[in-house]
Amino acid sequence: MRALATLPLLVGLFAYAEAPAPLEDPLPEKIAKGDIVLAAVPFVRAPRSADPAKPATTNAAHARLQYLLPIPDGSGRLAFNDVRGLLYLTDVDGSPPTVYLDLRSRDVDFYNALFPNEAGLLGFAFHPEFGQAGTPGYGKLYVGFSSGPDSGMAAYLDESGESGESQESVIREFTATSSAANAFQGTSREVLRIGQFSPTHNVGTLAFNPHAEKGSPDYGKLYICFGDGGGRDDPQENGQNPATPLGAILRIDPLAGDADRGYGIPADNPFAGKDGMATEIWAYGLRHPQQFSWDVDGRMFIGDIGQDQIEEVNLGVAGGNYGWRLREGTFATAFGVDSSNIGPVFERPETDPVPFVYPVAQYDHDEGFAIAGGFVYRGDAIAELRGRYVFSDIARGRLFAMGVDSLTPGKPAVIEEIRLTFDGVEKDLVDVAGFENTYHGPDHPRVDLRLGIDHLGELYLLTKGDGWIRKLVPTSRQ
């Protein structure tokens, strides 16, 4: 166990003659529906699953779908996860899903009962050499999941151990005997375990850069995003503390472990070799970067879920500090501005205490409540979508797009809403797949929308309420 170092935090660094006024409506311009109209057609439906417990605010999702991704072996198989502990396989033809891996039946300390809405099997990534026999990455799959407190030896706990009193986020490597098998058989080992003080804002996306070529410094490096550990307002101030991996995107070499840890630190990581730093960190100052992806030019796109006001799209910058909890979007939070008025955002000071990376797009909670992230569309089926970043709002189920040319951090791009048809009729997704919202009440049905992608770059909508995966196609092909 590595003790959690304490670094000087950037709170209270701003001086004002008087407290600034909070912004009543930080982004008054509304997101309009654009000219792009796509059909969302049924692809596959996940089997209904169940939560092991129903604490307060647990919603009644059919299946807690999170990601759909291609297996990088040329087979055309697609994998998708149900947060309740299941990893399924289907294919580009929409074959009925089959269970590849069920963490509930494995001796890996899987635990999602404390807060089923946000805990469980939360991310997965197949090594780029998964299907290449004789290579170090053959048959290797990495999963991120929730585990109970005291179920293992967590890294980065504070000396009291209170950082892990709620649950722990675990990265585990599974090595399949045969990469071609449609049900996992093989061995596994633990790679990394992080203690958390709250059951929210956990591990999210695990991913290898799909555009990194063999022999390049980024090939085979596993990126992992962690939320700030949970709670409101980042109470442990993890976002601005690069001594902890919470509130950050990590980058590790999963095949280069030693006697001290189950993975290696890439030599070109921003904090590699620096005392007092979490050397796994690639970027930090994030609240809950639940989903990120890369474009073909190597740019990483990060969706960072906001708290009370702003949802962000960011470009990945090695060593970048994205400002949370001092910044939310292009605005200042109350911390360091007016700590007696927490919740609203404020115009930010003319100068920053340290350089922050600001979003390339943002929207406020008049438009949605939680950004899901997405992908830059490079497929062939939908010409009008090509070269646009497509992302969604989790709660309201709105699908957004923006251009990706000439993006500038701090100068947010224009966002437009993609219109959807179902069986030839244009509808909002919330009217098709909405279900009871245990966070915002019956007047605001929840969709729980995420996006998936296949090896051809085509996009899919995953909705937890009804458990459906729908494929986006031109309206002429519905």
C-alpha positions as CSV (number, residue, x, y, z in Angstrom):
1,M,0.0,0.0,0.0
2,R,1.3,3.4,-0.9
3,A,0.4,6.2,1.5
4,L,-1.5,9.1,0.0
5,A,0.8,12.2,0.0
6,T,-0.7,15.6,0.8
7,L,0.3,18.4,-1.5
8,P,-0.5,22.1,-1.1
9,L,-4.0,22.6,-2.7
10,L,-5.1,25.5,-4.8
11,V,-7.9,26.8,-2.6
12,G,-8.2,30.4,-1.5
13,L,-5.7,31.8,-4.0
14,F,-7.9,34.4,-5.5
15,A,-8.2,37.9,-4.1
16,Y,-11.2,40.1,-4.8
17,A,-12.2,43.5,-3.5
18,E,-15.6,42.0,-2.9
19,A,-17.3,38.7,-3.5
20,P,-18.3,38.3,-7.2
21,A,-21.9,37.7,-8.1
22,P,-22.9,34.1,-9.1
23,L,-24.1,33.6,-12.7
24,E,-27.8,32.9,-12.8
25,D,-27.6,31.4,-16.3
26,P,-24.0,30.7,-17.3
27,L,-24.9,29.6,-20.9
28,P,-28.1,31.3,-22.0
29,E,-27.9,30.2,-25.6
30,K,-29.8,27.0,-26.2
31,I,-28.7,23.9,-28.2
32,A,-30.9,23.7,-31.3
33,K,-32.0,20.7,-33.2
34,G,-30.0,20.6,-36.4
35,D,-30.5,19.3,-39.9
36,I,-29.1,15.8,-39.3
37,V,-31.8,13.2,-38.9
38,L,-30.9,9.6,-38.3
39,A,-32.8,6.4,-37.7
40,A,-32.2,4.4,-34.5
41,V,-32.9,0.8,-35.4
42,P,-33.0,-2.1,-33.0
43,F,-29.8,-4.1,-33.0
44,V,-29.7,-6.4,-29.9
45,R,-31.3,-6.4,-26.5
46,A,-29.4,-7.4,-23.4
47,P,-31.1,-10.0,-21.1
48,R,-32.8,-8.5,-18.1
49,S,-30.5,-8.5,-15.0
50,A,-31.0,-7.6,-11.4
51,D,-29.3,-5.6,-8.7
52,P,-28.2,-7.5,-5.5
53,A,-29.7,-4.7,-3.3
54,K,-31.8,-1.6,-3.7
55,P,-30.6,1.2,-1.5
56,A,-32.1,4.7,-1.9
57,T,-32.3,6.1,-5.4
58,T,-31.6,2.7,-7.1
59,N,-33.4,2.9,-10.4
60,A,-35.1,0.0,-12.2
61,A,-32.9,-0.4,-15.3
62,H,-33.6,-3.4,-17.5
63,A,-29.8,-3.8,-17.9
64,R,-27.1,-1.4,-16.9
65,L,-25.5,-1.0,-20.3
66,Q,-22.3,1.1,-20.4
67,Y,-20.0,0.4,-23.4
68,L,-20.1,-1.4,-26.7
69,L,-16.7,-1.9,-28.4
70,P,-15.2,-4.1,-31.1
71,I,-12.8,-6.9,-30.2
72,P,-9.5,-6.0,-32.0
73,D,-9.0,-9.4,-33.7
74,G,-10.7,-9.0,-37.1
75,S,-13.5,-11.3,-36.1
76,G,-16.3,-8.7,-36.2
77,R,-17.3,-9.6,-32.7
78,L,-18.5,-6.8,-30.4
79,A,-18.5,-6.8,-26.6
80,F,-20.7,-4.9,-24.3
81,N,-21.0,-4.7,-20.5
82,D,-23.8,-4.7,-18.1
83,V,-22.6,-2.9,-15.0
84,R,-24.2,-5.6,-12.9
85,G,-21.2,-7.8,-13.6
86,L,-21.8,-9.3,-17.1
87,L,-19.7,-8.9,-20.3
88,Y,-21.6,-10.1,-23.4
89,L,-20.6,-10.8,-27.0
90,T,-22.5,-10.2,-30.1
91,D,-21.3,-9.3,-33.6
92,V,-21.9,-6.8,-36.4
93,D,-24.8,-8.8,-37.6
94,G,-26.6,-8.4,-34.3
95,S,-26.5,-12.0,-33.2
96,P,-28.2,-12.8,-29.9
97,P,-25.8,-11.9,-27.1
98,T,-24.0,-14.5,-25.1
99,V,-22.2,-14.2,-21.8
100,Y,-18.4,-14.0,-22.2
101,L,-17.5,-13.3,-18.6
102,D,-19.7,-13.1,-15.4
103,L,-17.7,-11.4,-12.6
104,R,-20.5,-12.4,-10.1
105,S,-19.4,-16.1,-10.4
106,R,-15.6,-15.4,-10.2
107,D,-13.5,-15.2,-7.1
108,V,-12.5,-11.6,-7.7
109,D,-14.3,-9.7,-4.8
110,F,-16.9,-8.2,-7.2
111,Y,-19.2,-5.9,-5.1
112,N,-21.9,-3.6,-6.4
113,A,-24.5,-3.6,-3.6
114,L,-23.6,-0.4,-1.9
115,F,-24.8,1.8,-4.8
116,P,-25.9,-0.2,-7.8
117,N,-26.6,2.8,-10.1
118,E,-22.9,3.6,-10.3
119,A,-21.0,0.5,-9.1
120,G,-20.1,-2.8,-10.7
121,L,-18.4,-3.7,-14.0
122,L,-17.6,-0.2,-15.2
123,G,-15.1,-0.6,-18.0
124,F,-13.2,-3.1,-20.2
125,A,-10.5,-3.1,-22.8
126,F,-9.1,-5.9,-25.0
127,H,-5.3,-5.7,-25.6
128,P,-4.5,-4.7,-29.2
129,E,-2.7,-8.1,-29.5
130,F,-5.7,-10.0,-28.1
131,G,-6.0,-12.1,-31.3
132,Q,-2.3,-12.4,-32.1
133,A,-1.0,-15.8,-30.9
134,G,2.6,-15.7,-29.6
135,T,2.6,-12.0,-28.6
136,P,2.7,-10.7,-25.0
137,G,-0.8,-9.4,-25.2
138,Y,-2.5,-12.5,-26.6
139,G,-5.8,-13.3,-25.0
140,K,-5.6,-10.4,-22.6
141,L,-8.7,-8.5,-21.4
142,Y,-8.7,-5.8,-18.8
143,V,-11.7,-5.0,-16.7
144,G,-12.4,-2.3,-14.1
145,F,-14.9,-3.0,-11.4
146,S,-16.1,-2.2,-7.9
147,S,-14.9,-4.3,-4.9
148,G,-15.8,-4.2,-1.2
149,P,-13.7,-2.4,1.4
150,D,-10.9,-4.4,2.9
151,S,-11.2,-7.0,0.2
152,G,-7.6,-6.5,-1.0
153,M,-4.6,-4.3,-0.6
154,A,-5.5,-0.9,-2.1
155,A,-2.9,1.6,-3.3
156,Y,-3.0,5.3,-2.4
157,L,-4.9,5.1,0.9
158,D,-4.3,7.8,3.4
159,E,-2.6,6.7,6.6
160,S,-5.9,6.2,8.4
161,G,-7.2,4.0,5.6
162,E,-10.3,6.2,5.4
163,S,-9.9,6.7,1.6
164,G,-11.1,3.1,1.1
165,E,-13.8,2.9,3.7
166,S,-16.6,2.8,1.1
167,Q,-15.4,0.5,-1.7
168,E,-12.4,0.0,-4.0
169,S,-12.0,0.2,-7.7
170,V,-10.0,-2.7,-9.2
171,I,-8.3,-3.3,-12.5
172,R,-7.9,-7.0,-13.3
173,E,-6.3,-8.7,-16.2
174,F,-8.0,-11.9,-17.7
175,T,-5.9,-14.1,-20.0
176,A,-8.0,-16.3,-22.2
177,T,-6.6,-19.7,-23.2
178,S,-8.1,-19.2,-26.7
179,S,-8.9,-15.7,-28.1
180,A,-11.4,-17.2,-30.5
181,A,-13.6,-18.7,-27.7
182,N,-17.0,-17.0,-27.1
183,A,-16.9,-17.8,-23.3
184,F,-13.9,-16.9,-21.2
185,Q,-11.7,-19.7,-20.0
186,G,-8.3,-18.9,-18.6
187,T,-6.6,-17.2,-15.7
188,S,-6.6,-13.7,-14.1
189,R,-4.6,-11.5,-11.9
190,E,-5.1,-8.2,-10.2
191,V,-3.3,-5.2,-11.8
192,L,-4.3,-2.2,-9.6
193,R,-6.6,-1.4,-6.7
194,I,-7.6,2.1,-5.7
195,G,-9.4,2.9,-2.4
196,Q,-12.4,5.2,-2.4
197,F,-14.2,7.0,0.4
198,S,-17.6,7.0,-1.5
199,P,-19.4,4.6,-3.9
200,T,-19.7,7.2,-6.7
201,H,-17.4,8.7,-9.3
202,N,-15.6,5.4,-9.8
203,V,-13.4,3.9,-12.5
204,G,-14.8,4.3,-16.0
205,T,-13.4,3.8,-19.5
206,L,-10.4,1.5,-19.9
207,A,-8.9,1.8,-23.4
208,F,-5.9,1.3,-25.6
209,N,-5.3,4.0,-28.2
210,P,-6.7,2.1,-31.3
211,H,-4.6,4.3,-33.7
212,A,-1.2,3.7,-32.0
213,E,1.0,1.7,-34.2
214,K,3.2,-1.2,-33.0
215,G,6.6,0.2,-32.0
216,S,5.2,3.7,-31.1
217,P,5.5,4.9,-27.5
218,D,1.7,4.7,-27.0
219,Y,1.2,1.2,-28.3
220,G,0.0,-1.2,-25.7
221,K,-0.4,1.5,-23.0
222,L,-3.6,1.2,-21.0
223,Y,-5.5,4.4,-20.2
224,I,-7.9,4.3,-17.2
225,C,-10.2,7.1,-16.0
226,F,-11.1,7.6,-12.4
227,G,-13.6,10.0,-10.9
228,D,-12.7,12.2,-8.0
229,G,-13.8,9.6,-5.5
230,G,-17.3,10.7,-5.0
231,G,-19.4,13.1,-2.8
232,R,-20.3,16.6,-3.6
233,D,-17.7,19.3,-4.3
234,D,-14.7,16.9,-4.3
235,P,-14.6,16.9,-0.4
236,Q,-11.1,15.4,-0.3
237,E,-9.8,17.8,-3.0
238,N,-8.5,15.0,-5.1
239,G,-8.9,16.8,-8.4
240,Q,-6.1,19.3,-7.7
241,N,-3.8,16.8,-6.0
242,P,-1.6,14.9,-8.5
243,A,-0.4,12.8,-5.6
244,T,-3.6,10.8,-5.9
245,P,-5.0,9.0,-9.0
246,L,-8.6,10.0,-8.3
247,G,-9.9,12.7,-10.6
248,A,-7.5,11.7,-13.3
249,I,-6.8,9.7,-16.4
250,L,-4.0,7.2,-15.8
251,R,-1.7,5.6,-18.3
252,I,0.1,2.4,-17.5
253,D,2.0,-0.5,-19.2
254,P,0.0,-3.5,-18.0
255,L,2.6,-6.0,-19.2
256,A,5.6,-4.5,-17.5
257,G,4.9,-5.2,-13.8
258,D,7.6,-6.0,-11.2
259,A,7.8,-7.1,-7.6
260,D,6.4,-3.8,-6.4
261,R,3.4,-3.4,-8.7
262,G,1.4,-5.3,-11.3
263,Y,2.1,-2.9,-14.1
264,G,4.8,-0.5,-15.4
265,I,5.0,3.3,-15.5
266,P,5.7,4.4,-19.1
267,A,8.9,6.5,-19.2
268,D,7.1,9.3,-21.0
269,N,4.3,9.7,-18.5
270,P,4.2,13.4,-17.3
271,F,5.1,12.6,-13.7
272,A,7.3,9.6,-14.2
273,G,10.2,9.6,-11.8
274,K,8.8,12.5,-9.8
275,D,8.7,12.1,-6.0
276,G,5.4,12.8,-4.3
277,M,3.4,12.3,-7.5
278,A,1.1,9.5,-8.7
279,T,3.3,8.5,-11.6
280,E,0.4,6.7,-13.2
281,I,-1.3,10.0,-14.0
282,W,-1.5,11.2,-17.6
283,A,-3.9,14.1,-17.0
284,Y,-5.8,15.3,-13.9
285,G,-8.2,18.0,-12.5
286,L,-11.2,16.1,-13.7
287,R,-14.4,15.4,-11.8
288,H,-15.8,12.3,-13.5
289,P,-14.4,11.6,-17.0
290,Q,-16.5,8.6,-17.5
291,Q,-15.9,8.2,-21.3
292,F,-13.0,9.1,-23.6
293,S,-12.0,8.1,-27.1
294,W,-9.5,9.0,-29.8
295,D,-9.9,10.3,-33.3
296,V,-7.7,9.0,-36.2
297,D,-5.3,11.9,-35.8
298,G,-4.5,10.9,-32.2
299,R,-6.5,13.5,-30.4
300,M,-8.3,12.2,-27.3
301,F,-11.8,13.5,-26.6
302,I,-12.9,13.4,-23.0
303,G,-16.4,13.8,-21.6
304,D,-16.2,15.1,-18.1
305,I,-19.4,15.0,-16.0
306,G,-20.1,18.3,-14.2
307,Q,-21.7,18.9,-10.8
308,D,-24.4,21.6,-10.6
309,Q,-23.8,23.6,-13.8
310,I,-21.6,22.6,-16.7
311,E,-20.9,19.5,-18.8
312,E,-17.6,19.4,-20.7
313,V,-15.9,18.1,-23.8
314,N,-12.1,18.3,-23.5
315,L,-9.1,17.4,-25.6
316,G,-6.6,15.2,-23.9
317,V,-3.3,16.9,-23.0
318,A,-0.5,14.9,-21.4
319,G,0.1,16.4,-17.9
320,G,-2.9,18.7,-18.3
321,N,-4.8,20.1,-15.3
322,Y,-8.5,20.5,-16.1
323,G,-9.3,22.6,-13.1
324,W,-11.8,20.7,-11.0
325,R,-12.8,21.6,-8.3
326,L,-11.7,25.2,-8.9
327,R,-13.2,25.2,-12.4
328,E,-16.4,23.8,-14.0
329,G,-16.3,24.4,-17.7
330,T,-15.0,27.8,-18.6
331,F,-16.2,29.2,-15.2
332,A,-14.9,29.4,-11.7
333,T,-16.6,27.5,-8.9
334,A,-17.2,28.9,-5.4
335,F,-13.9,27.5,-4.1
336,G,-11.4,30.3,-4.0
337,V,-14.1,32.8,-5.1
338,D,-17.0,32.8,-2.6
339,S,-17.0,29.6,-0.5
340,S,-20.2,30.8,1.2
341,N,-22.1,30.3,-2.0
342,I,-21.3,26.8,-3.3
343,G,-23.4,25.6,-6.2
344,P,-23.4,28.4,-8.7
345,V,-20.5,29.2,-11.0
346,F,-18.8,32.6,-11.5
347,E,-16.9,34.5,-14.1
348,R,-13.3,33.2,-13.7
349,P,-10.5,35.6,-12.7
350,E,-8.3,37.1,-15.4
351,T,-5.4,34.9,-14.4
352,D,-5.3,31.3,-13.2
353,P,-3.2,30.2,-10.2
354,V,-1.7,27.5,-12.5
355,P,-2.4,26.7,-16.2
356,F,-5.7,25.0,-16.7
357,V,-6.9,23.2,-19.8
358,Y,-10.4,24.5,-20.7
359,P,-13.1,22.6,-22.6
360,V,-13.6,22.8,-26.4
361,A,-17.4,22.5,-25.9
362,Q,-19.8,22.7,-23.0
363,Y,-23.4,22.9,-22.1
364,D,-25.3,23.7,-18.9
365,H,-28.0,21.9,-17.0
366,D,-30.8,23.6,-18.9
367,E,-29.8,21.2,-21.7
368,G,-28.9,18.0,-19.7
369,F,-27.4,16.7,-16.5
370,A,-24.5,14.4,-17.3
371,I,-22.3,14.1,-20.4
372,A,-21.6,10.6,-21.6
373,G,-18.8,11.3,-24.1
374,G,-18.7,9.7,-27.5
375,F,-16.7,9.3,-30.7
376,V,-15.6,11.2,-33.8
377,Y,-17.5,9.5,-36.5
378,R,-15.3,8.1,-39.3
379,G,-17.6,5.5,-40.6
380,D,-19.0,5.3,-44.2
381,A,-22.7,4.8,-43.7
382,I,-23.7,8.4,-42.6
383,A,-22.0,10.9,-44.9
384,E,-23.4,14.0,-43.1
385,L,-21.9,12.8,-39.8
386,R,-18.4,12.1,-41.0
387,G,-15.8,14.2,-39.1
388,R,-18.1,15.2,-36.3
389,Y,-17.8,14.4,-32.7
390,V,-21.0,12.6,-31.6
391,F,-21.8,12.5,-27.9
392,S,-24.8,12.3,-25.6
393,D,-26.3,13.4,-22.4
394,I,-26.8,10.4,-20.1
395,A,-29.8,11.5,-18.2
396,R,-32.0,13.2,-20.8
397,G,-30.9,11.0,-23.7
398,R,-30.1,13.8,-26.1
399,L,-27.7,13.1,-28.9
400,F,-25.3,15.9,-29.8
401,A,-22.7,16.6,-32.5
402,M,-20.0,19.2,-33.2
403,G,-17.3,19.8,-35.8
404,V,-13.8,18.9,-34.8
405,D,-11.7,21.1,-37.1
406,S,-9.8,24.0,-35.4
407,L,-11.0,23.2,-31.9
408,T,-9.5,25.6,-29.3
409,P,-9.6,25.0,-25.5
410,G,-11.4,27.8,-23.8
411,K,-13.4,28.8,-27.0
412,P,-16.3,26.3,-27.0
413,A,-17.5,25.0,-30.3
414,V,-21.2,25.2,-31.4
415,I,-23.2,22.1,-30.4
416,E,-26.3,20.9,-32.3
417,E,-28.7,18.2,-31.5
418,I,-29.1,15.2,-33.8
419,R,-32.7,14.3,-34.5
420,L,-33.8,10.7,-34.3
421,T,-36.5,8.6,-36.0
422,F,-38.0,5.3,-34.7
423,D,-39.9,3.2,-37.2
424,G,-40.0,6.2,-39.5
425,V,-41.4,8.6,-36.9
426,E,-39.3,11.4,-35.4
427,K,-39.3,11.3,-31.6
428,D,-37.1,12.2,-28.7
429,L,-35.3,9.2,-27.2
430,V,-36.7,9.9,-23.8
431,D,-40.2,9.2,-25.2
432,V,-39.0,5.8,-26.4
433,A,-36.6,4.6,-23.8
434,G,-37.2,6.8,-20.7
435,F,-37.9,5.3,-17.3
436,E,-38.3,6.4,-13.7
437,N,-35.7,9.0,-12.6
438,T,-34.8,8.3,-9.0
439,Y,-32.5,11.4,-9.0
440,H,-34.7,14.2,-10.4
441,G,-38.3,12.9,-9.8
442,P,-41.2,11.7,-12.0
443,D,-41.3,14.9,-14.1
444,H,-37.9,14.2,-15.6
445,P,-37.8,10.6,-17.0
446,R,-34.2,9.2,-17.3
447,V,-32.8,7.5,-20.3
448,D,-29.2,6.5,-19.2
449,L,-27.8,6.8,-22.7
450,R,-24.3,5.8,-23.7
451,L,-22.7,5.4,-27.2
452,G,-20.9,2.4,-28.7
453,I,-18.9,1.8,-31.8
454,D,-17.9,-1.1,-34.1
455,H,-14.7,-1.8,-36.0
456,L,-16.1,0.0,-39.0
457,G,-16.7,3.2,-37.0
458,E,-20.5,2.9,-37.0
459,L,-22.3,4.2,-33.9
460,Y,-24.8,2.6,-31.5
461,L,-27.1,3.9,-28.8
462,L,-27.2,2.0,-25.5
463,T,-30.1,2.6,-23.1
464,K,-30.2,1.1,-19.6
465,G,-33.9,1.6,-19.0
466,D,-35.1,-0.8,-21.7
467,G,-31.8,-2.7,-22.2
468,W,-31.7,-2.0,-26.0
469,I,-28.8,-1.4,-28.2
470,R,-29.9,0.5,-31.3
471,K,-27.7,1.2,-34.4
472,L,-27.6,4.7,-36.0
473,V,-28.2,4.5,-39.8
474,P,-29.4,7.0,-42.5
475,T,-33.1,7.4,-42.5
476,S,-33.2,5.9,-46.0
477,R,-32.1,2.5,-44.5
478,Q,-34.4,2.3,-41.5
